Amino acid sequence: MKLRPMQAEDLDAVAALESHISPGPWTRGIFRDCMQAGYDAWVLKDETDLLTAFGVLSTGASEAHVLNLGVSPAQRRRGYGRKMLMHLLSRAGQLGAERAFLEVRVSNTAAQQLYRSAGFHEIGVRLNYYRNTEGREDALVLSMSLVRDVHFFKEG
């Protein structure tokens, strides 16, 4: 597996994966805009250069926000989502963030389990935050301290 910064040539594959896994997907343009804005955007590719996972992180004012994280359905339950999450949190710490935040769909229990096992805890709910096939869906707002848990983010 190869973890590297997202590049312009990755945008089509990232947007295609996002549209496959999300009921309210980001567009190619949103990913492009995130890269142009200087957000930390990463891809994880397998040995055949097939996209396995992606992640986008925003940092500022000693806070980090995991904006998006996706894993190919064919590659789930193999630790790739955790690898991407840990990389994003490590980057957040390197960039001076002391706390990380993210939103997760209330229906996405697998992602909730991943985030909670990494040390996130629920701090609120955003009503009707996500689009889905039925209209709108609530998001759980999760947070964790990066200062207290800095030892946890050492990549191996």
N, C-alpha and C positions, 0 to 999 in steps of 0.2 A: 504494500500500500504506500502511496505517495501523497503526503499532505503538503500543499503549497498554496500561495496566494492565488485567488481567483484572477483570471485574466480575461480579456475581451473574447478570446476564442472559446472560453468556457460558457459564455452566456446562453447560447442556444441550448446546450445540454442541461444547464442548471434550470433554465426556465421550463424546459420540457419535463424534467423530473418534478419540479414544483407543481406544474399543472396536473401531473399524474397523481400526486400525493395530497394535494390540498383542495378542499372544496371552495376556497376563496383565494386562489393562487396569486402570488406576485407575478408581474409581467417581466419580460426580458428588460424592458426599460427601467423598471424599479431596481432590478439588480445592477444595471449599468449605472443608474444614478447614485446608488450606494457606493459603488466603486469610485465614481468621479468625485463624490463628496469626501472621500478619504476614509470611509468605514473599513474596518478589517473584514475582508471577505475571503473565504477559504474554500478549497475543494479537496476532497479525498478521492483519489483515483486508484483503481486496482492495477495490477501488472500489465493489463492489456489497454490501459488508458481509459477504461470505462468509469464514468462518474459513479461513485458509491455514496458520497455524502457531501453536503455543503453547509456552510455556516456564515452568518453575517453578524458582526458585533459593532456597536457604537460605544464610544467612550467620551467622557467629558465631565468636568466638575467633580472629579473623584468617584464617578459612578460609571458603570458599564451596563449596557442593555443588549442582551442576546435578542436580536431582531428577528432572526429566522434560522432554523436548523432543520435540515431534511436528510433522510436516508432512503436510498432505493429500497422498495419493498422486498426485492429479491435478496437484499443484503442485510436485512434486519435481524436482530437477536444475535449478532456476532461481535458486538462491542464497538461498532463504527460510530454510532451516535454518541456513545460515551467518549470515545477518542476525540471526536470533534468538539463536544462540549468542554472537555478538560483542556483542549488546546485553546478554545476561545476564552475560558476563564484564566488560563495562564497568561495569555496575551493581555487580558484586562488588567491583571496585576502588574505586568511589565509596563503598562501604559499609565499606571498610577491610580487605577480604580481601587476603591476600598469596599465597594458594595456592588453586587450584580443584581439585575432585575430581568425578568422575562414574563411574558404572558403565554398561557397554554389553554387550548380549548378544553372546556369542561368534559367533552366527550373523548378526549385523547388520553385515556388512562395509561397507556404504555409510556407516553412521553412524561406524564406526571410522575410515574414510578421512577423513571430515569432521573428526572430533576430532583426529586425528593431524596433518592439514594445518593446523589452528589452533594446534598446538604442544603438545598433550597427549602424554604418553608413559605406557606401561603400568608400573604399580608392583605389580600383584598380580592374583590371581584369587579371586573369591568362588564357591565351589562351590555348585551347585544354588540360585543366588540368585533366578532368575526362574522364574515359572510359564510353561509353554507347553503346547501340545496333547499332547505326549508325556509331560508330567509336570513336570520341572524342567530348567533350563538354567544353565550357568555364566555368570558375568559377568566381564569384564575390568574392573579398576579402573584408571582413568587419572587423571593429575594433571598440573598445570602451574603454574609460578610466575607470579603476576600482577605481582610487583614487577619482575622482570627484563624482562618483556614488556609493560610498561605502555604503551609507545608504540604497540603493536599494536592496542590497543583503542579508539583514537580513532574515533568513529563519523563516517561521512562522508555 
